[in-house]
């Protein structure tokens, strides 16, 4: 698209948690939080993809098909009609 600049990726600002930090993150919440952390760190899912996981999207042993994502936003930014 003309005039649209792609986002800049700066590897110096990428933060990858250590195994110890990841263990601390996993235990900081309830079971649902731990599952989302595991899906994001172990499977590479994004926030919305991990939150929208559906058992019907398991297509084979060890194969999960990402078909959607959860939408997050405050009510003040949502489009209410």
N, C-alpha and C positions, 0 to 999 in steps of 0.2 A: 504494500500500500504506500503510495507516494506520501512523503512527509511524516511517516510514522517511524520513529527510531526504535530499534530493538532494545530490550532491557540489557543493561550492562552486567556481566557476571564478573565478580572479583573474587578469585579463589582465596585471597587473603582474608576475606570476611566470612568464608564458609566455616561453620562450627560443627564439627563432628565429635559427638561425645565419646569419651573413653569407655571401655567396658564397665569400669567402676561407676562412672557417672550414669550410664545407661541402667545399671542395676538400681541405683538410687532413684532414678526417674520412674522406673517400673513400680517400685514399692511406695511411691508417693500418693497413690490413689487407690481406688477400689478395683475390683476384678475387671469391670468394663474398661477402665482407664488402662489397666495393664494389657488387656487385649489390643487396644488401639495402639499402644506403644509398641507391642510386639509386631503388629501388622505393618506399622510404619518403618520400624528399624530392621525387621527381618525380611519383609517382602517388598519394601520400597514404595508402599502406598502413601499417597498424600493424605492430608488431614481429612478432607471430605470423602475420599475413597474409603479410608479406613472406617469412618463413621457410618458409611452406607453399606457395609458388608452384609451380604445376604446369603444364607446357606444354599439357596437355589442357584447361585452363581458358581458353585463348585461343579466343574464339568468332568473331572476325572481325578484319580488319586494324585494328590499334590498339585492340582491345577485349579486355579481360581481365575475366573474371567471378570475383570472390572467392567461393570456395565453402567455405573452411575456414581454420583457423589452427593453427599448431603450438602445443603446450602446453609451457610451460617450468615447471620446478619442481625442487626438490632431492629426492633420494630420501627424505629424512626427512619431507617433507610429502606425498609420494605415498601413495595408498591401495593397499597391497600386500595381496593375499589369496591 
